[in-house]
């Protein structure tokens, strides 16, 4: 029987058996990263890995970062140094990179970006604006070695993980590039000259990032799990059409959806188990399970609904057909279609396999710690999914807002209300125009709308072409809207809204990220859009639960990229009416109950069994409510 665990039991109640828990830290790119279930269908496999470990002994700290290559992750103050600060002796580190190390300009694939930057300086060419790109023979290996050595110095066991394949099908196989071997097309600098469209024979692995990782693993005596090969086999088992439609985001051959992310995590867990890494704590179940096994929503605001999701999955089930009955307790409602929410639902499966998304809507009307449960029952098999949150009242705060109408070029100062300050900045972008002649944008039934257009720009003023082959954000290219809390008050953000579109293309994409301070730490992707329809305005209106500590700055960044195989000019992202709203409070005002490790509870021994009592309700030591 699968074990289930609650953060409520493990962290908030600080049970003694959890004091020595092992952490598995995962570092990598967007194929591993965390995503907000309410804003995108993209799911990194690192989001699901934890559900294949026995959580009484192992927890997963997923630190995958969208758009990261090895150099960028190692050098970014918010990434590798931050991960190291979370590590303890006895922990494990899973390292998966390559997607962005290959570079995001298809004409420069495999070329180390700094080598190319030096070449441009020598030739008097514009410096590259995208800092990503390493060479599999040199810098890629060097940064893998740095991660390994620095992890070992902390008493942490590193594990190299082959990057998951891209779903680049060629008949009954995945292409070389799909398997991260650039041997069919790469660039190099030789004798001071740039050579493009280079190739090597199929048996020459000199441009394979997977082979480079394998070599480093052998050199450093580090375990290597070949998730590249495992995902190649997985994709081929579905076939091209079913693989793309069932495992990947729409129009995307790199990023998995929930089903794909779950299956990749399952493969990774099985590979770890087969290799003997934490094998005693890994469970790859054959019955129906919930993934993740518990949900900690964290801090939320009263009467501001929060959406979460979990997966019901099962493979090789017996009986092959069945029904799962779902029931949610007080503060939760559940849905199978993300439209109709109720306290109960039913999900069916057939063919011995189940894969069902279950959407949770949590809404708390009173402040303090809340602990609820979703029960899933099939036959005599009962799954209890704990859902915990700390609700914070918004009563008694002072309303604050910053509004950028973007009604002129350059972008005007914001209209600010309340005790905050706000500003706009941009990097490697230029505001091209706010021109009444560009009045062809459409918003519902409204036409002839005018808005500001922004373009890629190497120097922040003149328009420069978008690079070829970008598939993800460039962390150095963004539009930034920032608010700073007053020195004696914290600000709780309740709304982020804007109107956004593309012009001249239907292959413009963006991430909407939040982060804090000059180092842009605690980065969260709160919205994204791929392949925006040209000239059709999209309304983004989000209700996050973000607290800006006193004196600190919250950045809301739009990071656009142009997902096209060729260099392109005159492709724009359009924007207007950006608004950030919230409430300002004296620090700690509105928190109605002590949270964290001071959560009040009583341990009770009944007939030799330990239970935990919290607010009159009894829980077992896994945090599951005892009825």
Secondary structure by P-SEA (a helix, b strand, c coil): cbbbbbcccccccccccccbbbbbbbbbcccccccccccccccccccccccccccccbbbbccccccccaaaaaaccccaaaaaaaccccbbbbbbbcccccccccccccccaaaaaaaaaaaccccccccbbbbcccaaaaaaaaaaaaaaaacbbbbbbcccccccccccccccccccccccccccccccccccccccccccccccaaaaaaaaaaaabbbbbcaaaaaaaaaaaacaaaaaaccccccccccccaaaaaaaaaaaaaaaaaaccccccccccccccccccccccccccccbbbbbbccccccccccccbbbbbbbccccccccccccccccbbbbbcccbbbbbbbbbbbbccccbbbbbbbbbcccbbbbbbbbbbbbbccbbbbbbccccccccccccccccccccccccccccccccccccccccccccccbbbbbbbcccccccbbbbbbccccccccccbbbbbbbccccbbbbbcbbbbbbbccccccbbbbbbbbbcccccccccccccccccccbbbbbbbbccccccccbbbbbbbbbbbbcccccccccccccbbbbbbbbcccccccccccccccbbbbbbcccbbbbbcccccccccccccc
